[in-house]
């Protein structure tokens, strides 16, 4: 089955740029979606279809996907961005999620 | 505004059958293209998709759990029910339901989730 691999954790200082990766075989041929989940809260879609931003999501959130890697980029990171971020694709007619990356804002 | 809320038992014993209800508002499962999915997250682990049902009663299940899962919609009540048989401690997780349209690949919005613990 298709596997999406994410680094367990990423740390960044406030105001800096965070980049969270998602690796998969030929991932660039797939469409990637990203979710943010804060402790005790439901996941929230922050990027869909590789690089689209849903209504209400700050422009600081952006995405890209090429080759074997998709990247969620968060510019001018804020303390409130601290959360778990998961990527998601469809494979063999089923959704597949990455393991999640804990973003820590130092 | 679309909202979803999960309800069901919080503590279960091994071998029991879990029944979870997703009660939603802001959309109808009689509308073409609309679906509701179930996803869970074990503590410290990744999100895992379980099942999905669409407005036309088209149903999809995780191949890894298909033999234990059932999803049903009750359109007049605005509810979707998930059952998972033969519960095991490894099924301990927060269970979420989420809205989905058939022409997109993403889920959203999601319910707040409900934690189900399996322990003898």
Interface residues (C-beta under 8 A of the other chain):
Chain A: X31 X33 X35 X41 X42 X43 X44 X45 X48 X49 X54 X86 X88 X89 X90 X93 X94 X95 X96 X97 X98 X99 X100
Chain B: X37 X39 X45 X46 X47 X48 X49 X60 X62 X63 X96 X98 X104 X105 X106 X107 X108 X109 X110 X111 X112 X113
